[in-house]
Amino acid sequence: MRYAAVILVVLALAGCGGSAGISGGGASVVPSTADAFVALDTRLKTNQWPAVAALLERFPVQDPLLSKLRTLKLGHEIDLVAVRGSLVVLTRSSHAQLSGFVSKKIGGWTAFAHDAATFDALGSNTTLASSSSYRQALKTLPSGALARAYAGPAAAQRLVTTMPGQIQVVVVPFGRRRRLPGAPRGGRPIATEQTVWTAAALVAGSHDVTLVAHARVLPPSNDVLATASYMQVPVPAYPARLVDEIPADALAVADFQVQQGEFELTDPAALPPALQTIVKQTPSFLNALDTTLGGETAIYVRPGNEVTLVTQPNDTKAASDQVAAVAPLFPGVKLHVTVFGGELVVSTSQRGLDAFRAAGARLATSPDFRQAGLPAATTGFVYGDLRSGSAAFGIIAPLFGLPVPAGPEHALLSYGTRKGSDATSILVLQTG
């Protein structure tokens, strides 16, 4: 699946120009079992290619081809396919050439791959274009996109798990449980939601580029619920209140809801690498987080890479004691703690506590933050002021699988929404 991940990165990196959009016609020769498919418009503005190059350098890719997109003459549209763990490039251009690749004419397209055996997967009677899931996915996307992408359940799962606050784990209602013939004793601890597909589109505006991603997510099946103790359910959208308390000079902010017992039930493998390391050393750390965090929670970074956490635990005294207990896990960092207005505030600097308690401008009134366009209610958001604080944003971004643009962007806003079976992620890069 490594190429599937690379292709989705390309989708996020390629939208720095404006053009007439793409057709995605290569789906007519791509098998419905492809790991991922991207249709990409190559007609980018000359002065915006440096931003693409900078982003590509920031995120090492698995195939050298992807760092050469600017210099390749492959026509106005290229379609990238991840199939059987290999990369395939499709183009309508009859003059296109790729060094190090073999080529083959398939259904009016020229296909390039590293290994000719890869072509055996193309030209199938059951194509992606004929797939009902693919057609449903395309209907969720806006028209006139610079790029469109489609991928299967694995990519949808990654999308949902990296969105702030999309999922919570609750006890399976007693009426949903029953023992099936032959079911193992003890059952499954958590019944997970079923991810079906994900689709994404990149759209250029006059002053921003927006990546819209949709994941089709279904509830756990009845058979799974019958032997489970816990189940995943969507997190309701909420209005972000802490933006009225966070100082206006915050350069990077993540805001999300923490559900009761959330971390105890989290799969450690789904955690960011830094937290995985701590959990391996101290397995009780996840339980400590459940004591420390609760309700609407925000992590933000101010100038000087000062990091502050604001949360609303049920018991602020127990949460304060827990912070003191876990402090040795962060050598070289002195944690400053206070309880203010019923909220626990932890900062790497006493100035951070003072700024939170002091009167002054707040993030909600910051012109840059307001221009980013956060909706009235989300399942969580991440914001970065890239003009002043790309380094600060780099502290928070890895926790949510977000890139740290190195181009001329002014700000980044990523947020999630959920309506029925549609889990949506919006990422906006302000360019002017």
Secondary structure, DSSP 8 states (H G I E B T S, - for coil): -HHHHHHHHHHHHS-SS--S----GGGGSSBTT-SEEEEEE----GGGHHHHHHHHHHS--SSGGGGGTTT----SEEEEEEETTEEEEEES-SS---TT-EEEEETTEEEEESSGGGGGGSS-SSBSTT-HHHHHHHHTS-SS-SEEEEE-HHHHHHHHHHSTT-EEEEE--GGG----TT--TT-EEEE--EEEEEEEEEEE-SSEEEEEEEEEEE---HHHHTTEEEEEEE---B---GGGTSBTT-SEEEEEEE-TTTTTTS-GGGS-HHHHHHHHH-TTHHHHHHHH--EEEEEEEETTTEEEEEE--S-HHHHHHHHHHHGGGSTT---EEEEETTEEEEESSHHHHHHHHS-S-BGGG-HHHHHH---S-BS-EEEEEHHHHHHHHHHHGGGGT-----SS--EEEEEEEEETTEEEEEEEEE--
